[in-house]
Amino acid sequence: MTVKESRTRARRTATKTKLDLAAIGEGRRRVIIEAVEPTIDGGRYPVKRIIGDTLTVSCDLFADGHDEVTAVVRHRPVGSKSWHEAPMRMLVNDRWEGQFTLTSIGRHEFQIVAWIDRFATWVHQLEKRLAAGQDVRVDLQIGAMLVGEAARQASGADAAVLHVAEAALMAGDIDTAFAGEIHSLVAVHLPRRFATESEVYPITVERERARFSAWYELFPRSTADEPGRHGTFRDVIKRLPYIAELGFDVLYLPPIHPIGYTFRKGKNNSLTAGPNDPGSPWAIGNADGGHMSIHPELGTLDDFRALVTEAQKYGIEIALDIAFQCSPDHPYVREHPEWFRARPDGTIQYAENPPKKYQDIYPFDFESDDWQGLWQELRRIFEFWIEQGVRIFRVDNPHTKSFRFWDWCLNSLKSSYPDLIFLSEAFTRPKVMYHLAKIGFTQSYTYYTWRTTKHELTSYLLELNSRPVSDFFIPNFWPNTPDILTPQFYTGQRAVFMTRAAMAATLTASWGIYGPAYELMEHVPVAGREEYIDNEKYEIRYWNLNAPHSLRHYIAQLNRIRREHPALQRNDTLRFHRVDIDFHEHEWLLAYSKTSTDGQDIILVVVNLDPERTHRGWVQVPLAEWNLNGVFQAHDLLSDARYPWSGEFNYVELSPAAPVHIFCIRRLRRDERGFEYFA
């Protein structure tokens, strides 16, 4: 190789090295940030929290050498130009933690910033040199330079204090230099040279009802106060006092749109409809309109708005079902045939789940060439009902529609309307349900309906309340729906209805029932299927709300207890307790507790899972954790009975007639006059 060739190669190598170093960025950043929590899939999806929550952020954080490190977690609403900062502190083994409170709903973001703290490092080294009796004159000059650098970044009183400290250090007067708020002022004003910034991680902050809510589902057409008449929105308005009495704050209505005639289903899902059969509300659309129209027999759009307004007076929000599918008579079928999948014989592919066939429903084709037009129209449906005052939507079978559509649609809507709540009706595989929660659905139906044994319930709740699931998935427990009547109800035993409602209402902060079927203990299924016979999906029903066997007062009591006790308004403190019988774990008695964030409200629930026999056992209470000493009281909020308890294990007995205890654990108090009471 000639000298010229060698020089050319050297220049090329140097150029390539410069390019490589440019890609690195600022190479003098010495702090490493790893293992940031909470994040979902490395920050691809947002962590969910509720307004007022304190978000705890942690990470592994360290640097080379022995210099002191300082870190903050900074946060802001998306779109804001300024950050708010909260300090981080080291816990153990280079694990750091910081906290901040989320004060507004919508999309937020956080980032960790860490740097070598030059002043703290100097102070630490100065203290060691002083303790060793070393000459620190040069060290004081170094400190003066750092304080002076901070002073030049400050102004007003801060700058004056820092300049005094700078002069004192130059003069060797350590006491004067450290007399003021020198540490905090330097921390604020000394530039953070070569700071390391983590990735920016997203947060979705929801309103309180996203976590704590009680849903009641009814069919408006079955709300008439006399048999044989089609119910209206005005009838639903008359039903509002009853729903408020039950204690529900969300009234969920199945689709309220015109119902198709072609292939209309008859009673009990028969293929042939009679002349008076109303059809399924999920077969949406006819000549009267589609997804942005009202079924004429329910009333008008003004009637619907009146319902929304009147419900608000009772503290109730109206939730609408959004089902993205059409009857063969829907205007979309005629106006946009490209949005549906055509079969080789020229017909449109109807919905089916072999051997089930749903000829009265056409699904949208999300692989349509006009997918953009389809997406925009479906989003417009949400916007139309938002304009009518609706802020909560239950979405039918979202797992059968495009995930990318939901990601775009829900998040674009929430950027304009951050108070929206979307409940996902996706009874499907766990990872699919979790993905829907990640991409924008606020709450989700769950497998609770099919979890019946102590082991099944315990394992499932531990999964839902463990990270990372608890950081993005908000469960909503329903013991029944119009589509689901599970086998435990088939005997019609009152104890089953009581325990399933109580567990749904207390294991999670959000729950719901399909009524009046639930409180009236409807329990007869279609042969061979987990569905109600004489199902309201296919016929109009008349309900006697004053039936003597109704559970209305019991359900109202459950919801009242939930409202009065903060412990039941969140999920993150749930824990299960051992119940012993003859020194073995009791398989029929399920015990669990929740506590408020301040630890003052303690709720302990014990449930008899056997609807036929009385069971007795000894429930374990965490005395130290709950700060219980001597005698304390277990106040049953259902029966109002009060039991003096003491020690770690305490006796419980539950019969089929009274299968649930909801205890409020009260500590013994004494006041200045010598009175003793439990609080």
Buried (B, 14 or more C-beta within 10 A) or exposed (E): EEEEEEEEEEEEEEEEEEEEEEEEEEEEBBBBBEEBBBBBEEBEBBBBBBBEBEBEBBBBBBBEEEBBBBBBBBBBBBEEEEBBBBEBEEEEEBBBBBBBEBEEBBBBBBBBBBBBBBBBBBBBBBEEEEEEEEEBEEBBEBBBBBBBBBBBBBEEEBBEBBBBBBBBBBEEBBEBBBEBBBEEBBBEBBEBEEBBBBEBBBBBBBBBBBBBBBBBBBBBBBBBEEEEBBBBBBBBBBBBEBBBBBBBBBBBBBBBBBBBBBBBBBBBBEEEBEEEBBBBBBBBBBEBBBBBBBBEBBBEEEBBBBBBEBBEEBEBBBBBBBBBBBBBBBBBBEEBEBBBBEEEEEEBEBBEEEEEEBBBBBBBBBEBEEBEEBBEBBBEBBEBBBEBBBBBBBBBBBBBBBBEBBBBBBBBBBEEEBBBBBBBBBBBEEEEBBBBBBBBBBBBBBBBBBBBEBEEBBEBBEEBBEEBBBBBBBBBBBBBBBBBBBEBBEEEBBBBBBBBBBBBBBBBBBBBBBBBBBBBBBBEBBEEEBBBBEBBBBBBBEBEBEEEEBBBEBBBBBBEBBBEBBBBBBBEBBBBBBBBBEEEEBBBBBBBBBBBBEEEBBBBBBBBBBBEEBBBBBBBBEBEEBEBEEEBBBBBBBEEEEBEBBEBBBEBEBEBEBBBBBBBBBBBEEEEEEEEEBE
